[in-house]
Amino acid sequence: MTMRAVKASSAVRGIKLVVAVLIVAALGLFTLAGGRGVEAAQGGGVVNVYSSRHYGVEPVFVEFTKETGIGVRFTTGSDAALRERIRAEGRFTLADVYLAVDAGNLWLAARDGLLQVVESATLTRNIPKHLRDSGNRWFGLTRRVRTIMYHPDRVKPAELSTYEALADPRWRGRLAMRPATHPYTQSLVASLIAAHGEARAEEIVRGWVANRPQLIDSDTRILETLAAGAADVAITNHYYLGRLLEANPAFPIKIFWANQGPGERGVHVNISGAGITTHAPNRANAQQFLEWLSGPRGQGLFSASNHEYPANPEAPVHPIVATFGEFRADNLDLGELGRLQADAIRLLDRAGYR
Ligand code: FE2
């Protein structure tokens, strides 16, 4: 190596070091700027959470800190943006826990190597098998049920039965649904593919499209559209109705549990859930955090904060949600929703669902 080459390569090393330091500093500032926190009382350490579930999480974290002495620092964002950030931060990540909505997002994080295996007897005891990753890289914490909603002045429950039956021409011009770009739609269609195969699933989706549903990118606005009389039947997640009823007990929309008849597979269930990142700096605290969230107390608080159902069958259900009554759930392994997501997106496109 010539003298000039040696100088040049040490200069490159110097520049690389400066760039690395700047990146770490920038990431740290970004986290401080975008993050919020619940500080531990007596230096019990911390767990850093990147969360795409923002509704009502803070009081739950406060309770965890009270009980364990571990502080919670968290930052929120969309599922895809948080995954991208964990990937970009690599081994310098501050994230201990990725907390996400929709099993498809957790499946993608695991597939991309962003989550580590967690062997915990507590988690496997508390969370039913079909609500967690078969490789124990993510665990469902709440169940969110995507089902049929209707206005009782214009629809009798006896007219309703299944997602499939909403393809019947009697519903032409009367439906409101979420666009194809939303993961809720993609996961529902993935569950149709799992149940029927692609060809039959496509026929069903084509039937929905032929009924010219209003596509509205907010479940709350969908329910308000029903209430205002601009649609008769819709598909939304159950907790949006819970929220609207909490604000206004006279909100007129009713819930119908889909696919409950003899031989039917049950209503479509998705989750919010979490995993520990591959490079988690506070791994033990992260595991304690997940275990606490899976126990009866953490489950009760975490599910009630968003009117969801707990994943742990021992945990209590929010009183408004309890009025929705019993249902039979489709016990599809939720990893399938991730595995079939790309197929579902292509199917929606082919069927002209936008
Ligand atoms: Fe939601």
Boltz pocket constraint, residues with backbone or C-beta under 6 A from the ligand:
constraints:
  - pocket:
      binder: B
      contacts: [[A, 237]]
      max_distance: 6.0
